[in-house]
Amino acid sequence: MLKRIISYAHELMAATIEPGETVVDGTCGNGKDTLILSKLVGESGSVLAFDIQSQAINNTRTLLVTEGINNVRLIQDDHQHLAKYVEQELHGKIGGAIFNLGYLPGSDKKVITTSTSTIKAIDTLSEYIKSGGLIILVVYHGHPGGEVERDALLEHLKKYEQKQFNVLQYGFINQRNSPPFILAIEKKYV
């Protein structure tokens, strides 16, 4: 049976992330992925959760408090700057990362992720990710500016060296209204 986009993204995370690891949510939004990552790494692991919007940080904080989660560091900054935070927190390799690209549901639709910022973030993460680890991008592109980010990401990721990375595109091509799709970047065992 084919998996829905978000379900498949979560399944991929669960298959590769291990307890005790440090992981990244590049766009914490309303906190749903942050919560899942937190549970996957357990009390001995940690999550670095980024967002540029205070509303997203507050939404995520509220969810984490409600759930009794305390292994997450919320960071209000652009994910392109994640290197400085990763270097502070990391005691090994990053276990995995996820990004939901586009805009924060229920907020200003003019505040969107951009290809420049996202590409810098994933290129940085590709250096820190463990062998066999995944960087998952859920690409929402049905909004003004979304197609620009989508096209730039696809072009950029086609250039990732196949001896070092597998890059998967997963999505439904017969759905209307620019359905989201997944780009999953797997660092190979080399």
Backbone as CSV, one residue per row, in Angstrom:
resi,resn,N_x,N_y,N_z,CA_x,CA_y,CA_z,C_x,C_y,C_z
1,MET,0.844,-1.179,0.000,0.000,0.000,0.000,0.888,1.241,0.000
2,LEU,0.534,2.211,-0.794,1.288,3.461,-0.864,1.026,4.306,0.380
3,LYS,2.068,4.909,0.877,1.973,5.735,2.081,1.690,7.182,1.706
4,ARG,0.890,7.849,2.514,0.688,9.293,2.371,2.019,9.976,2.652
5,ILE,2.180,11.188,2.185,3.465,11.873,2.254,3.980,12.002,3.690
6,ILE,3.204,12.569,4.574,3.680,12.777,5.950,3.909,11.439,6.653
7,SER,3.020,10.480,6.440,3.200,9.157,7.052,4.505,8.515,6.596
8,TYR,4.801,8.655,5.310,6.030,8.070,4.783,7.260,8.787,5.343
9,ALA,7.201,10.105,5.453,8.310,10.857,6.036,8.584,10.374,7.464
10,HIS,7.532,10.179,8.235,7.685,9.711,9.618,8.210,8.277,9.663
11,GLU,7.768,7.456,8.736,8.250,6.074,8.665,9.751,6.047,8.352
12,LEU,10.182,6.901,7.443,11.602,6.975,7.111,12.423,7.401,8.330
13,MET,11.926,8.394,9.059,12.631,8.840,10.258,12.747,7.699,11.269
14,ALA,11.648,7.021,11.502,11.626,5.945,12.495,12.556,4.798,12.115
15,ALA,12.765,4.588,10.832,13.614,3.487,10.370,15.102,3.775,10.526
16,THR,15.479,5.047,10.666,16.904,5.372,10.676,17.398,6.050,11.953
17,ILE,16.521,6.716,12.683,16.934,7.443,13.884,16.932,6.490,15.082
18,GLU,17.987,6.594,15.903,18.138,5.704,17.049,18.116,6.490,18.366
19,PRO,17.712,5.829,19.447,17.741,6.488,20.749,19.142,7.019,21.067
20,GLY,19.191,8.188,21.695,20.454,8.779,22.100,21.088,9.706,21.077
21,GLU,20.538,9.747,19.873,21.131,10.584,18.834,20.679,12.042,18.953
22,THR,21.423,12.912,18.282,21.023,14.297,18.092,20.439,14.398,16.694
23,VAL,19.272,15.027,16.583,18.582,15.164,15.306,18.134,16.616,15.118
24,VAL,17.725,16.946,13.907,17.361,18.321,13.574,15.972,18.374,12.953
25,ASP,15.161,19.306,13.462,13.925,19.697,12.780,14.212,21.088,12.228
26,GLY,14.376,21.183,10.936,14.778,22.435,10.303,13.684,23.477,10.219
27,THR,12.438,23.053,10.448,11.276,23.960,10.371,10.242,23.460,11.357
28,CYS,10.360,23.841,12.621,9.517,23.198,13.639,8.029,23.519,13.528
29,GLY,7.655,24.639,12.933,6.248,24.927,12.665,5.349,24.790,13.878
30,ASN,4.443,23.832,13.835,3.523,23.601,14.946,4.000,22.497,15.886
31,GLY,5.197,21.949,15.637,5.830,21.028,16.576,5.568,19.549,16.377
32,LYS,4.801,19.178,15.379,4.456,17.759,15.226,5.674,16.891,14.916
33,ASP,6.513,17.335,13.979,7.721,16.565,13.675,8.705,16.615,14.831
34,THR,8.799,17.758,15.487,9.683,17.891,16.645,9.301,16.868,17.715
35,LEU,8.023,16.728,17.962,7.534,15.769,18.956,7.909,14.339,18.561
36,ILE,7.715,14.001,17.307,8.058,12.648,16.837,9.561,12.403,16.968
37,LEU,10.362,13.380,16.550,11.816,13.238,16.683,12.211,13.050,18.147
38,SER,11.594,13.820,19.033,11.889,13.732,20.455,11.645,12.324,20.986
39,LYS,10.567,11.741,20.589,10.237,10.390,21.040,11.184,9.350,20.438
40,LEU,11.609,9.569,19.191,12.528,8.630,18.549,13.899,8.614,19.217
41,VAL,14.402,9.778,19.616,15.739,9.821,20.233,15.690,9.532,21.732
42,GLY,14.521,9.646,22.328,14.359,9.335,23.741,15.031,10.345,24.652
43,GLU,14.967,10.060,25.942,15.488,10.980,26.955,16.994,11.202,26.837
44,SER,17.706,10.229,26.307,19.163,10.366,26.199,19.583,11.091,24.918
45,GLY,18.638,11.364,24.024,18.927,12.075,22.783,18.499,13.521,22.854
46,SER,18.719,14.237,21.756,18.308,15.638,21.727,17.861,16.046,20.335
47,VAL,16.991,17.053,20.320,16.454,17.599,19.085,16.793,19.085,19.039
48,LEU,17.340,19.519,17.919,17.526,20.937,17.640,16.398,21.331,16.698
49,ALA,15.493,22.180,17.155,14.304,22.556,16.385,14.388,24.026,16.006
50,PHE,14.437,24.298,14.711,14.611,25.650,14.186,13.319,26.196,13.595
51,ASP,13.142,27.488,13.700,12.149,28.209,12.910,12.476,29.698,13.002
52,ILE,12.139,30.424,11.956,12.406,31.869,11.954,11.286,32.656,12.617
53,GLN,10.133,32.019,12.808,8.970,32.728,13.330,8.740,32.432,14.808
54,SER,8.527,33.490,15.576,8.256,33.304,17.003,6.966,32.516,17.210
55,GLN,5.992,32.691,16.330,4.745,31.934,16.447,5.009,30.433,16.386
56,ALA,5.891,30.002,15.493,6.227,28.577,15.367,6.944,28.082,16.623
57,ILE,7.879,28.863,17.117,8.600,28.476,18.331,7.614,28.356,19.497
58,ASN,6.708,29.311,19.626,5.712,29.268,20.706,4.755,28.099,20.545
59,ASN,4.299,27.830,19.313,3.409,26.686,19.073,4.091,25.375,19.456
60,THR,5.354,25.250,19.063,6.097,24.029,19.363,6.329,23.907,20.864
61,ARG,6.711,24.990,21.514,6.940,24.985,22.966,5.672,24.531,23.698
62,THR,4.526,25.070,23.307,3.258,24.706,23.943,2.990,23.213,23.807
63,LEU,3.194,22.671,22.611,2.985,21.240,22.392,3.946,20.409,23.249
64,LEU,5.215,20.798,23.284,6.201,20.031,24.046,5.916,20.062,25.543
65,VAL,5.491,21.207,26.064,5.135,21.311,27.488,3.939,20.412,27.780
66,THR,2.934,20.462,26.923,1.750,19.621,27.089,2.111,18.140,27.115
67,GLU,3.081,17.751,26.290,3.498,16.351,26.190,4.577,15.970,27.206
68,GLY,5.068,16.928,27.972,6.102,16.645,28.967,7.469,16.348,28.361
69,ILE,7.756,16.949,27.249,9.014,16.710,26.530,10.055,17.741,26.959
70,ASN,11.274,17.266,27.253,12.318,18.202,27.670,13.670,17.951,27.008
71,ASN,13.703,17.239,25.914,14.972,16.979,25.227,15.091,17.760,23.913
72,VAL,14.398,18.890,23.840,14.382,19.711,22.628,14.951,21.085,22.932
73,ARG,15.824,21.545,22.059,16.315,22.927,22.132,15.639,23.697,20.998
74,LEU,14.793,24.666,21.359,14.103,25.496,20.373,14.994,26.670,19.999
75,ILE,15.165,26.880,18.700,16.086,27.895,18.203,15.362,28.778,17.195
76,GLN,15.160,30.034,17.556,14.535,30.962,16.613,15.628,31.589,15.759
77,ASP,15.868,30.961,14.631,16.881,31.394,13.681,16.591,30.699,12.357
78,ASP,17.144,31.240,11.303,17.023,30.639,9.980,17.822,29.335,9.960
79,HIS,17.260,28.295,9.386,17.962,27.002,9.383,19.279,27.041,8.613
80,GLN,19.502,28.041,7.787,20.794,28.139,7.098,21.947,28.382,8.076
81,HIS,21.631,28.821,9.293,22.656,29.077,10.305,22.856,27.905,11.268
82,LEU,22.331,26.747,10.929,22.344,25.639,11.880,23.731,25.128,12.236
83,ALA,24.737,25.392,11.433,26.083,24.865,11.717,26.581,25.284,13.095
84,LYS,26.382,26.550,13.463,26.903,26.998,14.760,26.212,26.301,15.925
85,TYR,24.935,25.976,15.776,24.202,25.287,16.843,24.555,23.800,16.881
86,VAL,24.705,23.201,15.713,25.065,21.789,15.635,26.431,21.578,16.276
87,GLU,27.370,22.451,15.994,28.712,22.315,16.557,28.701,22.443,18.077
88,GLN,27.805,23.259,18.635,27.704,23.408,20.087,27.148,22.155,20.746
89,GLU,26.196,21.506,20.097,25.445,20.397,20.697,26.003,19.017,20.387
90,LEU,26.705,18.901,19.303,27.003,17.589,18.747,28.137,16.883,19.464
91,HIS,27.921,15.598,19.703,28.939,14.728,20.284,29.083,13.503,19.383
92,GLY,29.160,13.720,18.111,29.222,12.642,17.132,28.628,13.126,15.833
93,LYS,27.730,12.359,15.279,27.077,12.701,14.019,25.595,12.983,14.262
94,ILE,24.985,13.692,13.331,23.537,13.927,13.362,22.850,12.632,12.914
95,GLY,21.837,12.223,13.655,21.130,10.986,13.338,20.141,11.124,12.195
96,GLY,19.627,12.337,11.969,18.667,12.573,10.899,18.114,13.977,11.000
97,ALA,17.385,14.370,9.964,16.807,15.711,9.935,15.561,15.713,9.063
98,ILE,14.652,16.636,9.376,13.445,16.802,8.572,13.136,18.286,8.427
99,PHE,12.604,18.630,7.271,12.160,19.985,6.957,10.786,19.884,6.303
100,ASN,9.867,20.728,6.701,8.606,20.912,5.983,8.713,22.284,5.329
101,LEU,8.876,22.296,4.027,9.134,23.535,3.306,7.844,24.206,2.880
102,GLY,7.867,25.515,2.858,6.689,26.297,2.477,6.459,27.380,3.506
103,TYR,5.252,27.392,4.071,4.900,28.397,5.077,4.229,27.719,6.263
104,LEU,4.175,28.441,7.370,3.551,27.930,8.589,2.038,27.981,8.434
105,PRO,1.357,26.832,8.494,-0.099,26.849,8.391,-0.726,27.763,9.454
106,GLY,-1.660,28.576,9.027,-2.349,29.485,9.931,-1.606,30.773,10.196
107,SER,-0.559,31.036,9.418,0.221,32.255,9.632,0.313,33.051,8.327
108,ASP,1.197,34.014,8.294,1.424,34.858,7.130,2.025,34.022,5.999
109,LYS,1.292,33.825,4.921,1.745,32.990,3.809,2.851,33.647,2.987
110,LYS,3.196,34.871,3.327,4.308,35.536,2.647,5.648,35.167,3.276
111,VAL,5.613,34.639,4.487,6.837,34.185,5.154,7.029,32.715,4.780
112,ILE,7.985,32.474,3.878,8.183,31.130,3.330,9.657,30.727,3.430
113,THR,9.888,29.427,3.321,11.258,28.953,3.199,11.757,29.316,1.803
114,THR,13.063,29.454,1.664,13.636,29.815,0.364,14.713,28.814,-0.022
115,SER,14.951,28.708,-1.307,15.943,27.749,-1.792,17.336,28.075,-1.280
116,THR,17.696,29.346,-1.219,19.035,29.723,-0.765,19.283,29.224,0.652
117,SER,18.359,29.499,1.546,18.478,29.095,2.941,18.432,27.573,3.089
118,THR,17.487,26.947,2.413,17.313,25.499,2.543,18.507,24.748,1.970
119,ILE,19.007,25.168,0.837,20.163,24.494,0.237,21.380,24.619,1.146
120,LYS,21.589,25.778,1.720,22.718,25.941,2.644,22.558,25.002,3.842
121,ALA,21.347,24.902,4.367,21.096,24.026,5.520,21.352,22.562,5.183
122,ILE,20.836,22.090,4.052,21.013,20.659,3.739,22.456,20.343,3.349
123,ASP,23.133,21.287,2.700,24.551,21.061,2.396,25.361,20.960,3.691
124,THR,25.044,21.805,4.660,25.714,21.733,5.966,25.412,20.401,6.638
125,LEU,24.141,20.026,6.676,23.760,18.766,7.315,24.389,17.562,6.635
126,SER,24.580,17.626,5.330,25.153,16.489,4.610,26.564,16.180,5.102
127,GLU,27.233,17.170,5.684,28.566,16.964,6.252,28.485,16.302,7.631
128,TYR,27.431,16.587,8.373,27.294,16.121,9.756,26.478,14.840,9.904
129,ILE,25.720,14.465,8.894,24.794,13.336,9.019,25.565,12.014,9.093
130,LYS,25.075,11.091,9.886,25.724,9.786,10.016,25.574,8.992,8.719
131,SER,26.428,8.018,8.517,26.264,7.095,7.403,24.955,6.341,7.592
132,GLY,24.150,6.291,6.559,22.834,5.666,6.635,21.754,6.606,7.132
133,GLY,22.133,7.818,7.529,21.174,8.800,8.016,20.455,9.503,6.880
134,LEU,19.314,10.082,7.207,18.471,10.740,6.208,18.234,12.204,6.539
135,ILE,18.211,13.002,5.484,17.697,14.367,5.538,16.427,14.327,4.709
136,ILE,15.300,14.595,5.345,14.002,14.490,4.666,13.441,15.885,4.449
137,LEU,13.080,16.166,3.214,12.460,17.437,2.855,11.041,17.143,2.372
138,VAL,10.042,17.661,3.077,8.665,17.578,2.595,8.428,18.904,1.885
139,VAL,8.291,18.826,0.572,8.271,20.011,-0.274,6.831,20.404,-0.599
140,TYR,6.376,21.451,0.057,5.084,22.057,-0.253,5.387,23.207,-1.216
141,HIS,4.860,23.121,-2.422,5.246,24.087,-3.457,4.053,24.765,-4.125
142,GLY,2.866,24.595,-3.588,1.657,25.155,-4.183,1.324,26.551,-3.687
143,HIS,2.310,27.382,-3.479,2.117,28.757,-2.995,3.093,29.658,-3.753
144,PRO,2.844,30.953,-3.773,3.775,31.858,-4.446,5.196,31.716,-3.889
145,GLY,6.126,31.436,-4.760,7.514,31.227,-4.370,7.878,29.761,-4.173
146,GLY,6.888,28.917,-3.980,7.146,27.495,-3.743,7.764,26.785,-4.922
147,GLU,7.345,27.145,-6.123,7.884,26.503,-7.314,9.359,26.867,-7.527
148,VAL,9.747,28.058,-7.102,11.144,28.477,-7.225,12.023,27.607,-6.318
149,GLU,11.596,27.436,-5.064,12.348,26.596,-4.140,12.381,25.149,-4.634
150,ARG,11.247,24.640,-5.065,11.163,23.259,-5.575,12.162,23.035,-6.695
151,ASP,12.131,23.901,-7.701,12.992,23.721,-8.871,14.473,23.827,-8.507
152,ALA,14.809,24.774,-7.643,16.204,24.942,-7.233,16.697,23.718,-6.458
153,LEU,15.848,23.179,-5.571,16.228,21.989,-4.808,16.446,20.794,-5.726
154,LEU,15.534,20.592,-6.656,15.674,19.458,-7.573,16.964,19.568,-8.384
155,GLU,17.258,20.734,-8.891,18.488,20.932,-9.657,19.718,20.718,-8.789
156,HIS,19.695,21.256,-7.593,20.840,21.137,-6.692,21.081,19.684,-6.288
157,LEU,20.028,18.980,-5.918,20.200,17.618,-5.421,20.570,16.624,-6.522
158,LYS,20.272,16.944,-7.771,20.726,16.104,-8.883,22.244,16.068,-8.958
159,LYS,22.892,17.073,-8.397,24.356,17.180,-8.440,25.036,16.484,-7.259
160,TYR,24.260,15.988,-6.303,24.875,15.277,-5.173,25.567,14.026,-5.703
161,GLU,26.786,13.807,-5.268,27.618,12.698,-5.744,26.974,11.352,-5.392
162,GLN,26.685,10.558,-6.414,25.986,9.290,-6.185,26.822,8.261,-5.436
163,LYS,28.117,8.443,-5.382,28.947,7.529,-4.594,28.803,7.814,-3.104
164,GLN,28.330,9.015,-2.762,28.187,9.389,-1.358,26.739,9.469,-0.889
165,PHE,25.798,9.721,-1.817,24.407,9.951,-1.439,23.437,9.261,-2.387
166,ASN,22.328,8.805,-1.821,21.144,8.443,-2.594,20.135,9.554,-2.370
167,VAL,19.479,10.003,-3.433,18.442,11.025,-3.299,17.167,10.477,-3.929
168,LEU,16.133,10.371,-3.104,14.844,9.826,-3.510,13.818,10.935,-3.636
169,GLN,12.996,10.865,-4.683,11.826,11.742,-4.784,10.597,10.837,-4.714
170,TYR,9.683,11.153,-3.785,8.483,10.341,-3.577,7.282,11.267,-3.553
171,GLY,6.342,11.005,-4.449,5.139,11.826,-4.456,4.108,11.265,-5.410
172,PHE,2.922,11.771,-5.285,1.803,11.352,-6.119,1.676,12.319,-7.286
173,ILE,1.651,11.795,-8.505,1.644,12.655,-9.683,0.244,12.882,-10.257
174,ASN,-0.755,12.218,-9.718,-2.105,12.376,-10.249,-3.033,13.153,-9.311
175,GLN,-2.469,13.873,-8.344,-3.284,14.689,-7.444,-3.267,16.136,-7.907
176,ARG,-4.346,16.823,-7.645,-4.485,18.218,-8.055,-3.857,19.163,-7.039
177,ASN,-3.729,20.407,-7.441,-3.317,21.505,-6.568,-1.903,21.351,-6.014
178,SER,-0.963,21.018,-6.878,0.455,20.962,-6.490,0.684,20.148,-5.223
179,PRO,0.442,18.841,-5.254,0.598,18.035,-4.044,2.048,18.046,-3.554
180,PRO,2.228,18.001,-2.239,3.589,17.950,-1.703,4.260,16.632,-2.077
181,PHE,5.572,16.627,-2.007,6.338,15.408,-2.239,7.538,15.405,-1.303
182,ILE,8.181,14.256,-1.230,9.344,14.081,-0.357,10.610,14.017,-1.201
183,LEU,11.630,14.673,-0.717,12.998,14.449,-1.174,13.744,13.896,0.034
184,ALA,14.285,12.697,-0.082,15.016,12.070,1.009,16.458,11.866,0.570
185,ILE,17.378,12.412,1.336,18.803,12.338,1.040,19.415,11.368,2.033
186,GLU,19.939,10.270,1.535,20.571,9.260,2.385,22.078,9.307,2.190
187,LYS,22.792,9.445,3.289,24.258,9.384,3.214,24.656,7.932,3.183
188,LYS,25.404,7.555,2.169,25.802,6.159,2.013,26.898,5.781,3.003
189,TYR,27.033,4.502,3.230,28.118,3.968,4.048,29.353,3.942,3.165
190,VAL,30.300,4.820,3.446,31.525,4.855,2.616,32.766,4.739,3.463
